[in-house]
Amino acid sequence: MRILLIFFAFAITGVAQTGVDFAAEIQPVLKKACYGCHSGVRPTGGLRLDVRSLASRAIVPGHGAESKLLQRLLGEGGQPRMPLGMLPLSADQIAKIKQWLDEGAVWPDAVAGQEHWSYLPPMKASVPAGQNAIDYFVAARLAKENLRLSGEASKEALIRRLSLDLIGRPPSPAEIEAFVRDTRADAWQRLVDRLLASDHYGERWSRMWLDLARYADSDGYEKDSRRSMWPYRDWVIQALNRNMPFDQFTIEQVAGDMLPNATQQQKIATGFLRNSMFNNEGGVDPEENNWNIQIDRATTLSTTFLGATVGCAQCHDHKFDPYTQKQFYQMVAFFNNAATPLKEPQIDLPSPEQARKLAVINQDLEALQAKLKAAPGQAEWERAVVESEKTWTPLQPTAVKALNGATLAIQPDASVLASGENPVEETYVVETSLPDRTITGIRLEALPDASLPKGGPGRDYYGNFMINQLTAETAGGKLRFRETVMDDSSGGGAQGPGKRYPQLWIVDVSREDAGQRLPRQMVMVPAQALKAGGSIRFTIVQRSEVGRQALGHFRISVTSSPNPKRIVEVSAKLRPFLNGEKDKQQAEQMATRYHEKAEELAPLRKKIEDLQAAVRALNIPSTLVASENTAVTKPTAVVRIRGSFLAKGETVEAAVPSFLGRLPEGEQNRLGLAKWLVSRENPLTARVIVNHVWETYFGRGLVETVEDFGTQGSKPSHPELLDWLAVQFMESGWDLKALHRLIVSSATYKQVPTVTKELQEKDPANILLSRGARFRVEAEMVRDVSLAASGLLSSKVGGPSVMPPQPEGVWELPYAKDSDVWTVSPGADQYRRGLYTFIRRAAPYPAMTVFDATSREYCTARRNHTDTPLQALTTLNDPAFFEAAQAMAKRIIREGGSSSSSRMNYGFLLATSRLPKGPEKDLLLSAFEREKRYFAEHTAEAKALSGVAEPELAAWTMVARGLLNLDETLTRQ
């Protein structure tokens, strides 16, 4: 027995050698077929196969046939064959597992599973003095495959590669020529330093971060209202340009508002948290919306800094990683402690001149608002509202009819009650006579009635109604109304923008108790007072997008009062409390109504409105920021059973996942969380960030699943290099520019992207980094490259988002079709970098969506990379790209010399940063001559294409269009 135990210990710790590589041949099979059930904190049957010590109960080292693992995979002993619900393993896979078991089931420490590699502190392996660490580790890995680094790319290719990588735009012809001619030993380092010092460096590297921060210029969801977040984007650009240490960069974004004497810029940085989507549609539960926002912030932070799929634990303990559901809500708790619950603040950002003007206006505004609140006469006003009822005279209908099938009946009190059919659309016609006096106002009352659904006053299921149009005609013709007002906020009063139907008056009583319905009133003031006597006909049109929302019980009356609107100056809900007892809330609401509606206070309100308009005219930018209730030292959150908002469980205090560390006592808040993220005790953040940077340079991270460093994520292709970079990053003081210098100074970075037959066989995806990386530039850069080649690109840095040309019909917003439209920015603003394009989550800029830009609805750590015909059609035909081709043609003629040959060289250089080779140039010149001959015969088309009837300009436009669509133009290589 003792011998068996010794053998088991020897085999399971991985000291023995084996012919089967567990990590390469066995673990991937187990991960795909078994981990779904047999991992995590609640494994099926209590068996975990992802942890060496826990899997031992199913393994008999040296005896595969006796191992339960093999028996269940074969379905022996009358037991169901594993894996359940999946195809059985292949004969080869089972044979390999049996061989591994027979050889002693060697399971190396490095993949033992007790401590996943990313949860262990990174270790910095030694590197021979004088060697670039990147090249050392990459070359060592290549040597195992009998490969070596490829040669260095040409200087033209290197300056283009470096320019795209560091500042996100191609080099100019003059910059290319200067670098090619620079023979100094430190020419490359000089170029690196110049580009890192450029203001455009922050623009280029902020793109990666803004995807993680889910930055956008709108709230998201169906309504998708605009928001002002561009100051946060500017903060990111400026912080990167200043080379703010990444630990400070992190702390200010997660908890800048909590720093001692926090500056305005540190508060702006917390926009990282506020970038969450916000649902402000009707019927949304504010508490549930707030909960969704906190969930988003917890998952965003975990993805961004920890490379963790912590969000999987929202509903249950994580199936594969050691994150429990309780730990997830402990993370949520950090963000559940706003200074004002359910409403986080925004701050204004005035310039010094704006601040001076604002102070003067605010002083006058405060004085007028104080005067308004102190205005006497509320009691008299309440009596006047009550008395105004006596000035109204109901009109007795002489004839009523419904045009589409409803039945209308005149009631003894001069009202009209609808019954019978309730068609989708209905129109009522009421004929009556005017009293023998001048009329200043017409009132339509919507009255409850027991015969209507839930008491009315409308005929839909809830008792709601919607009036589309109301017209009145006398012998003198159709009346014009100067003003339409209602007694509460349920009316639109006019056609609502973006709606299929005009909305004159809408009443939603669905939240009122049946049997407690209140009458509503709408008053229309004629443009000119009506003469006494005569007949009048009212037509009430009722059409809505949902249908069957006709008025059920109504009455029409008139008044000769000089102030016909007085009757609706109090809302329907407050009317019962006029001149009577009121509780505190009712008293406050009545006072507010008096200040906002009383006719005698209109001049004072007008002065206030003028000052408020003056404030808006200052155009002071604002931005959303985070806040903290500092009185709460240990924020809490409620665990939601199975992730359901309505199923509340235990209350937990804010904490980081216990297996990753613990916050010091008294620091269980956002600031403590921020400091922990960038502490040496946290094994993840440095690895995750250097991996993001690496992916941006090479198109693939050292860990391909940049969003998942857990057990289901990819293993590092170069684990020693990843850890070395992570430790070096921290030891450098979290210096991002130093990390960039290290990467771009390596021979690994400078390799040619050529794929030989040998490399295609041994390293087809370039995982071993056997050659230079080659991939299409990012969506925003596709635009930048075209604008740069054309000479149109604006170099302005920062500022509000802009709206370049886009196809018609993209912004068909249901809530604001007519009022919130895409208006092309004037002048050079329409040629800003793609980074500054307005991002509407519900309708992203289509040219960028085609090239795999995200909608920024959620944190995105890794963009898709697709190649579709639509991408080529976009760069050929999109108005913005075609305009770039037109401008590039003019630039070629203006700057490219006098001959077609020199101009072709120049155009090709603008697009690709190199001169064309012989066959390439011959093909292009042939195409140019062919186009030129065509447009010489079709001058009208030449004018339509380029604005003037010049065949040569039209031909160069077509050539430029093709050059901007070249794969090489849009590829970083």
N, C-alpha and C positions, 0 to 999 in steps of 0.2 A: 504493500500500500504506500509506504514511504517513497519507494522508487517511482511509483506512478505519479505521486504528487510532485516530486522533483522534476519528472519529465514534463508534467503539465505546466509547471511554473516556468521551466526553461523554454518551452515552445510558445507559451502565450505572451511572454515578454519580448519575443522577437530576437533572441540572441542567436538562435540557430539559423542556418541558411536554408533556403528553400528554392525549388525550381519555379514556384508560382509566386508572382508578385501580388500580394494582397491588395495594395493600394491601386494598382493598375488593372488587375484582372478580376478581383473578387468584389471589392467594395462597390464599384460602379454597378454591378449586377444587383447586389443587395439593396443599394440606394434606390434603384429604379423599381425593383419588384417587391421589396420587403419593407422598406422604411415607412411607407405610407401607413402601415398598421403597427409595425413593431419598432417604434421610436417615440420620442417625446415622454412626457411625464405620465401619460396614461396609456401604455402600449396594450394592444390586444393580447389577452391571455397572460398578461404580466411579463411578456418576453420582449426584451429590447435587443435588437441586432445592430444598433448603431454604436454601442459602447462595449468595449472588449470584455470588461469584467462581468457585465450583465448578460452578455451573449454566451458565456461559458456553459450555462446550464443546458444549451442545445448542441454543445460541441464536445466530442471526445477526441482529443488530439491523437493523431496516428491511427485512428480507427473510423474512417468515413462511414462505413456501413452501420456502425453503432450510434452515429450522431443523429439526434432528432432532427437537426437541420436538414440533413440529406433525406431522411425518411419521409419528412413532410413534403419536401420538394418532389419526391417520387410518388407520394400518396400511398405509402405502405401502411399496413396495420389497419386497414379499413377506414382510415382518416381521410378527410377531403384533401385533395392535392393542392398544394400551395404554388403560387399565390392565389388566394380566393378572388374570383371575379375577374381574373386576368388570364391571358394565355400562359400555359406552362412554360417553364424555361426550356430552352433548346437542349438537345442531347449534348452538344459541345459545352454549353454553360454548366450543365450538371456534372459533366465529366471533369471540368476544370475545378469545380467546387470540391468534388470527391478527391481529386488529386491534392488539392490544398489541405484538406482534412487529413488525408493519409500521410502527408509529409510533415504533419505536426501542427497544422492550423496556425502557422506563424502570423502574428498580427503585430506589426511594428508599433513602437511607442508613438511615433509621429502621427499615426492615425488611430490611436487607441480609442478616441471618442470621449473619454472622460473630460478632456480639456481640448475642445476644438482649437485648431491652430490660431484662429483670429482672436480667441479669448485669452491667449497667453501673451505676455509682454513681448514686444518685438526685440530681437537681439541683433546687435550690429557685429557681423562677422568681420574679421580683419581683412584688409586689402593691401597688397604689396605697395610699398611707398612709390609714389610717382605715377601710379596707374589710375586711370579714370575708373571708379568703382563700377559704373554701368558696363563699360566694356569688359571689365574683368569677369563679372558674373555672366554676361551674355556669351562671351567667348568660351567660358568653361562649359556652359550648357551646350553650345554648338559642338564643342569638341567631342561630346558624348555621341554625337551623330556623325562624327567625322566631317563636320562642316566648319566653316570659318566665316568671319564677317565679309560682306561684299565690299567692293572698292568704293571710293568716295565719288559722289556725284559731281557734275560740272559746277563751276562757280555761278553760272546763270541759274541752274536748277536750285542751288543752295540758297541764293539770295531770295528767290521766289518762295521757296519752302519756308525760310525763316521769317520773311515778311508776313506771309499768310498766318504762320503759327503765332507770331508775337504781336502783330498789330492788326491782323485780319484783313489786309488789303495788299494787292500785289505791288511790287516795286515799280517806280517810274523808269522809263528808258535811261534817263540820266543817272539814276541810282544804280542801275545794272551796269552801265558802262564804267562808273567810278569804282565799283567793287571789283569788276573783272580786271581793271588796270592796277588795282592796289596790290602791290607785291610785298608789302610789309609782312613780317612774321606774325604780327598781331592783328592783321586785317579782319579776320573773323571775329575776334573778341571786340574790336572797335565797332563792327556792325551790330553785334549782339547788344553792346552797351547803348548804342544809339537808339535801337528799336525799343529796348526796355525803358529808355528815358522818354519815349514818345507818349503824348497824351492818348494816343490811339491804342496803346497797350491795355489800358484799363477798359476801353470799349470792347476789345477783342475778348479778354478773359472774363469780363462780366457776363457774357452770353452763357457760359457754362453754369455760372452761379445763379443766374436768373431763372434757368430751367429748374434748378433745385428749389429756389425760393418761390416757384410758381407765380412769378411776377406777371401782372396783367393790368390793363387800364379799365377793367370793368369788373362788376361783382360776380358775374356768372349766373347760372340758372336761366330760366326762361326770360325773366324781365331784364336781367343783365345790364343794370344801370351803370353809367360811367362812374369812375372813381379817380381821385387824384393820387397816383402813386409814383409818378416820375421823380420826385425828389429822392425817393429811396433808391431808384436806379442810378441817379446821379451820385448818391452817397457811395454806392458800390464801386462805380467807376473811379471816383476820387480816391477812395481808400486803396484800391489796387494801384493806382498811379503813384500814390505816396508810399507804396510798399508797406502799408500797415502790417505789422506782425499778425500772422493768421490767428494766434490766440486772442489778440485784442479784437481782431476782425470778427471773431466768433462771439466773444463776450458782449460786444456792443450790439450785435444783431439779436442775440437771445435775451439780453437784459440791460441794454444801454440806459433805459429809463431808471434803473435801480442803482446805477453808479452814484457815488457821492457827488453832489453838485452837478448832476447830469447836464451836459450842454445840449443845445438844440440839435446838433448833428448826431449826438449819441441817441437822442430820442428818435430822430428820423431813421436811424439804423434799425430800430425795432420793427420797421415795416416788413422785415423778414417774416415776422409772425403774422402781421396783419394782411399779408397777401392771400390769406384764405378766401375762398368763395363766401359770399354772403347772400342769403336768400331773403329778399324783401318783398316777395309776392304776397298777395292777399291770402289770409287763412293760415299763414305759417305760424307755428307755435314758437315764440321767441326763445323759450327755454330749450326746446329741441334744436333750434337753429344754432344756439350758442353751444350746445353739446356737440353738434356736428363739427363746429369750428374748432373746438378743443381737440377732438379726435384727429382732425386734419393736422393740427399743429404738432401733436405728439408723433404722428406717423412721419410728418415732414422732417422733424428734427432727427428722428431715428434713422431715416433713410439717408439724410444729408451727412450726418456726422458719424453715425455708427455703422452704416452699410447694413442695416438690420431690417428685417421684415417684421418688426414688432407689431405692426397693424394686424397681423394674423391672429394676435391674441386678444383682439377686441371681443370676440365671441366665446373663446375657449382657450385653454392653455395651448401654446404653440406646439404643433405636431412634431417638429423636428429640432427646434432650438430650445434652450432652457428658459425661454420667456414665458412666464405664467400670465394668466388673465389679470390676476391681482397686480402684478408688476406693470402691466400695460396701463391700468387705471391709476397707478401711482405716478406714472409718467404724465398722464392726462392732468393730474392734480396740479402740476406746476403751472398750467395755463388757465386754471379755473379760479383765478383770484384777482379779477380785474377790479380796479378802484371803484368803478360803477358797474354793478352786475348787469349783464346782458347788453351793455352799451359802452364800448371802448372809445377813447377820444381821438380827435384829430387836432392838429395844430396848424395855425396859420404861419406863413413864412414870408412876411413883408420885407421889402428892401428898406433901407434907411429912409428914403424919400416917401415910400408908401406908409411906413410907420408914422412919420411925422404928420402926414395928411390924415391918416386914420385916427390919430389921437385927437385932432381938432374936431373931426366929425363925430367921434364917439362922445366927446364932451357935450356937444349940442344934443346928440341923440339921447344920452342918459337924462338930460334935463327935461326933454320933451316926454320921454317915457315915464319919468317920475310925475310929471304934470298930468299925464293921461291917467295913471293909476290913482292919482289923488283927486280926480275930477269928481265934484259933488253931483248930486242929482240922480243917483241910481234908483232911489225909492220912487221919485217922480217918474222916471223912465219906466219902471215896472208898471206903475199905474196907467201910464199912457199906452203901454202895450195891451193891457187888459181892456182899456176903454176903446182901443182901436177896433175891437171886434164889433162894436155897435155901429161902426160906420159902414159895414159891409151888408149888402142886400143880395140874397140869393136870387138867381134868375130862374123863373119857372119855365122849364122846357115846354115848347109847343109840339115838338116832334123830335124823336130820337131813332136812330137806326145803326145797326152794325153791318158793315159791307161784306163780311166774310163768314157769317153764320151764327155769331153769338146772339143771344136774346137780351135786349135792353128794356128795362121797365122803369117808368117814372114813379118815384116815391112821394108820399105826402109832404115831405120836408124839402121838396124840389131837387132831391138827389136822384141819381140814376144808378140802378143795380144791374149788373150783368149776370147771366146764368146760361145754362144750356151748353152748346158747343164752345170749345176753347181752341180755336184754330191756331196754327203756328204764327200767322200774322193777322192782325185785326185793325180795322179803322172804324172809329165811332164818329157819327155826325150828329150834332145837337143844334136844333134851331130854337131860338127864343127871341124875346124883345127886350130892349134896353129901357131902363126907367127914364122918367122925364126930368133928367138933370145931366150935367156934364160928368163924364166918367174919366177918372185919372188912373184907375188900376183895375185889372181883372185877376181874379183868384180862382185857382183850381184846387179843390180839397180832395185828398185821397182818404176815404173813410173806411174804418173796419166794418165788418159785418159777419155775423155768425154763420151765414150761408157760404162764405168763402173759405178756401183752404186755410186752416189754422187761424181763421179770423180775418184774413186779408191783410191789407187792402187790395193786394193784387191777386191774380188768378193762377199763378204757378204753384207748384207743390208746397212751397214755403210761405206763400202769400206775398211774394215779391212782384214788382211790376217795373216796366221800363217804357217810357214814352219817347218815341223817336222824333215826333214833330207835332206841334200844335199851331194851327192857323185860325184866324178869325176874319170873316168877311162881312162887310155891311153893304148897303146900297152904293156907297162911295168907293167900294173896292176892298182889296186885301189890306188889312192893318199891318203897320210896321211897329215893332216893339223896340223900345230903347234899352230895356233892361229886363232880365229874368232872374229872380232870386227865390231861394227855397228856405224853409225854416230849419233845415239841418244840412249836413254835409253830404247827403245822399244824392244830390243832384249834380249833373254836369253843367247844366245851364246853356250849353251850346254843343256843337259837334265836337266830339273828342278826336284828337289826331290819332291816326293809325288804326281807326276802327272801321269795320265794314259798314256800320250804320251810324248816323248821327245819334247822339245821346242827349236828349233835352233834359229828361228827369228820370233818375233811377232811384228806386227805394228798395233796399235790402233789409228785410225784417227777420231774416232766418234765425238770428240769435235772440230774438225776443220771444218770450213765452206766449204760446197760443192763449187767446182769451185776454191778453194784456196788451193788445195792439193799440197803437196811438194813431190819431189822425195826423196827416201831413198836409202841408200847404205850399203851393207855388204861386208867386205873384208875378204878373207880367205888366210892365209899365209901358203904355203906348208912347210912340214917338211924339204924338200930339194928342191932347185930350179929345175924347169922343163927344160929339154933339148929342144933345138929349134926344131920346126916343128913337124909334126905328127898329127894324129887325136885325139880327146878327146870327151868323152860322159859324159854329166851331167844328173843326175837323181834327180829331186826335188820332194820329198815326202811330201804331205800335208794332215795331219790328225789332227783333233782337237776334244776336248770334246764336242764342240757345233756343229761342222760340217759346210761344205759349206764355208770354209774360205780360198779358193785358191787364189794364186797370179794372178792378172788380166793382168798386163802389165810389162814386165821385159826385161832386157838386160844384157848380160854377156860380160865382158871385162877383159883384162889382162894387166900387167905392168912388166917392168924390173927394176923399181926403187929400189934403196937400202932400201927405207923406204916406202913400199906399204901402210902402215897404215896411212900415212900423210893425205890422202884424206878424212878420216872419223874422223879426230881430231876435226873438227867443226861440230856441230849438224846441222840437216837439216834446223831448224828454224833460225839459226844464219848465215847460208851460204850466204844469200843475202846481208849481211852487212859487208862482208870481205872487208877490205881496202876501206870502205866507211863511210858515216855519220851514227852515232849511237846515240840514246838517252841515258840517264843515265843508265837505266836498261839494255839495250843492251850492253853498254860498260862494265858494271860490269859482265854480263854473259860471254862476250867474254874473259875478263881477267881471269875469273875463269876457262873457258875452256882451255885457254893457259896453266895455271898453272897445270891443272889436266891431260892434254893430250899430250902436246908437247913432242916429243921424246927426244929432247935435255935436257929436265929437268928430265928425268927418273931417273938418278943417285941420284939427290937431293930428289925426291919423295920416292925412295927406302930407303934412310936414315930415312926419316920421318916415313915411314911405319914400319921400324924396331923399332923405338922408341915407336910408338903407340902400336906395338905388345908387347913391354916390359911393357908398362902401363897395358895392358890387362892381362899379365902374373902375375902381382901383385895380381890379383883376389880381388880387393877392392870391398867390398859390397856397395850397394847403396839402397836407398829407396825413395818412392814417398812421397812428403810433400805438404802442402798447402801454398799459398802465398796470399798477400793482396796488392792492390794498395792503399797505405796509403794517396795518394793525394785526393782520393775520400772519403769524410766523411760520405756521405749518399748514399750507394749503391742503385741501382735501378734494376728493372726488368720490362719486358713488359708482360702484361696480354695477354694470348692467348685465343681468343674466342673459346669456346667449347673445349678447350684443344688442338687445332690444332696449330702446330708450325708455319704454314704459315699465320694464321689469327691473326694478331697483333692488340691488343687493346691499352688501356691507359698504360702509364708508371707509376709505383708505387715505392715508396721508402721503404727501408727495415723497418720492424716493426713487433712486436709480435702481436698475435691476441688481439684486443683491450679489449675484455671482460676478458682477463686473466691478463692484466696489460699494462704498458707502459715503454719504456726505457728512461732513463734520456737524456736530450738534450746533443748532442755531443757524444753519445754512441750508435748510430744507426749503428752498425757494428757487425762483428762476435764476437769480444771480449765482447761487450755489451750484445749480445745474450747469450754467454756462462755464463756470470755472472748472468744474469736474470734466466737462467735455474735452478741454484742452490741457488736462493735467497728465503727468506721466503715469498716474495710476490707471488711466483709461487706455486699454490696449488697442482701441479701434480707430479713433479719429485720425491720427497721423497716417495710418495705413490707408484709410479710406480716401483722404484728401490727395495724397501723392498718387494714388491709383486713378483718381479723377483726372489729375493733371497728365498722367501718363497716357490715359486713353485719348485725351485731346490731341496729343502729339502723334500717337501711333495708331489711332483708330480702334484700338482694343486695349483694355486694361490688363495689367499684369494679372489681376483677377478679372476675368471677362465679365462676370456678373457684378458690375460696379455697385449695383443696388443691394446685393445680397452677399455678405461675407459669412453667412451661416453655413450649416452643414449641407444644405441643398444647393448652395452656390458653387461656382467653379473653384477648383483649387488654383493657387497661384502658379503661373507658368515658370516664374523665377522667384521662389519664396525667399531666398537669401537676399536677393536684390530688393524686393519689396520691403523687407524688414530693415535693410541697411538704409534705404531712402527715408523710411519713416523715422528712424532714430536720428539720422542726419538732419532731417527737417526740424525736429524738435531741438536738437543741439545747436542749430544755426539761429535759434530764436524765432522759429516758425517763419523763416524768411522765404517768401514765395519767389522773389526774383533770383535769389541764390539757387533755388531748386531749378528754375528755368535755365540759368547759366550752366548748371551741371549737366542737364539733359542735352542741351543743344551743343555743348562742347564735346560730346562723346562721338567716337567714330561710329557707334551704333546709329546715332541720329543722322549722320552725314552719308550713309550708304546710298548707293544707286538702287532704284526700285526694280531693277531688271530681274526677271524670273527665269532662271535656267531650268533645264530639264531635271537636273539633280534636285534643285530646290523645290520644284513642283512636286516631286515624288516624296521628299523627306519633310518638307515644311510648306505644304500648299497654302495654309492660311497665315503664314508668317508669324506663327505663335512663338517660334524660337528666335525671331528677330534676325533672320539670316539675310535680310535685305532691307532697303528703305521702305517705309510705309507709303502706301498709295491709296487714297480714298477721296470721294467727292467732298468738296467743301460744304460747310453747313449752310442751311437755307438762307440765313441772313447774309452770309458771305457770297452766295450766288449773286445776290443783288449788288453787293458792294463791288465785286470783281467787274461786273458789267458797267456800273457807273464809273468806276475808276478808269477803265479802258476808254470810255467815251469822253472823259474829261468833265463829266457832270457832277461827280461826287462832291458833296459838301463836306468840308473838314470841320464844321462846327461840332463842338463837344458839349453834350449835356442839353438840358432844357426839356420842355414838354414834348410829348409824343406827337408825331406828325402823321399826315394822311397822304401818301403818294397815290397816284392813279390806280384804280382797281376796276374790274368789270362791273357793269351795272347789275343791280338786283341782289348783291351779296347781303346788304343790310336791309332785310325785310323784317323789321322788328315789330312784333305784334303790339307792343305797348306804346311805341313812339315812332310809327312809320313816317310821319310827316315832320315831326319836330326834332328827331335825333337822326341826322343823316350824315353820310360820309361826304365831307366837303374837302376836296383836294387842297392841300396846303399851298399857300402862295410862294412864288419865287423859289429860292434855293432850298426851302424847307422840303419841297417834294423830292429833293435829291439827297436827303439825309441817309445815313447808313441804315441798314435793315434793323439794327438794334433799336432804333427810335420809332419804328412803325407802330402805330396804335394797335394794341392787342385787345380785341373784343372776344371774350371767351366763346360766346355763342356763334360768332361769325368771324373766325380768324382770317387774316389776310391770305387770300387764296394762293397767290404765287409762292408763299412760304410753306403753306400746308402741303402743296404738291411736292416740295422738297423736304418733307418730313419734320417740319417745325411742329412743336406741340401747341395745344390750345391753352396751355398753362392752367388748366383746371386743377391739376394735382402736381405734386412734386415728381419731377421726371429726372432720373439719374442717367438714363441712357436712351438716346434717340434711336428710332429705327433707321435703317439705311436701305432704301429701295431704289430700283431703277425701273422707271415706267415710261412709255411713250408720251404720257401727259407732261412729263418734265421737259422733254424736247419741244413739245408744242408750246409750252409756256415761254421758254427762252426765245422761241422763234416769233411768237404771235402776241404775247401779252403786251398791252399798250406801253407799259413802263419799259420793257426790254426793247420794244421796237423803237421807242424814242431814243434809247441809248444807242442803238445801231445808227439812227439818223445822225446823232451828235458825233459818233465815232467816225462816220464817213467824212463829215466836215473837218474833223481833227486830222484825219489821214491826209486830206488834200492840203490843209493849212500847214501841217508840220512835217509831212513825210517826204518832202522834196518835190522835184518837178516831173520825174519819170514814173511810169506805172510800176517799174521794178522796185525803185526805192520806196514808193508808197506801200507796196505790198509787204516789203520787209518791215516797214514801220508798223503797219496794221497788225501783222502777225506778232511782232514784238510786244505791242500793247496788250494783246490777248493772252499770250503764252509766256512772255518774258524771255523768248529766244527768237533767233532768226529762223526762217523756214529752210528746210533742206531742199535740194534741187528738185526732186519730183514733186514735193509739196508745193513749192513755189510755181512750178510749171502748171500744175493742175489749177491753182488759184488764179493765175494770170489768164489761163484759158477761160475760166468761168467769168472773170471780169470782162474780157473782151466780148464774150457772148452776150452778157447782160447789157453792155454798152451798145452793141449793135441793135439789140431788141428795143431799148428805150429811145434810140435815135429814130426808130420807126414808129414809136408809140409815145410821143412827147406828152400827151395828156396823162398817161399812166405815170410817166416820170414826174410830172408835177404833183400828181396825187400822192406819190410815194415820198417825195423829198421836199415838196413845197414850191419848187421851181422847175421849169421845163428844161432841166440840164441832164442829158443822158449820162454824163460821167458821174455826177453826184448820185444819181439814182443807182447806177451800177455799183459804186462804192458802198452805198447803203445796203445793197443785197450782199455784198462781200462781207461787210461788217456784221451783218445779221448772221451769216454762217460762221464767222470767226468767234463770235460770242457764244455760239452754240456748240463749239468744239468740246469734246470730252476733256481734252487737255486744259482748256480754259477753265473748266469748272472742277478740275481735279487738283488736289494737293498731293504732290509727289516729289 
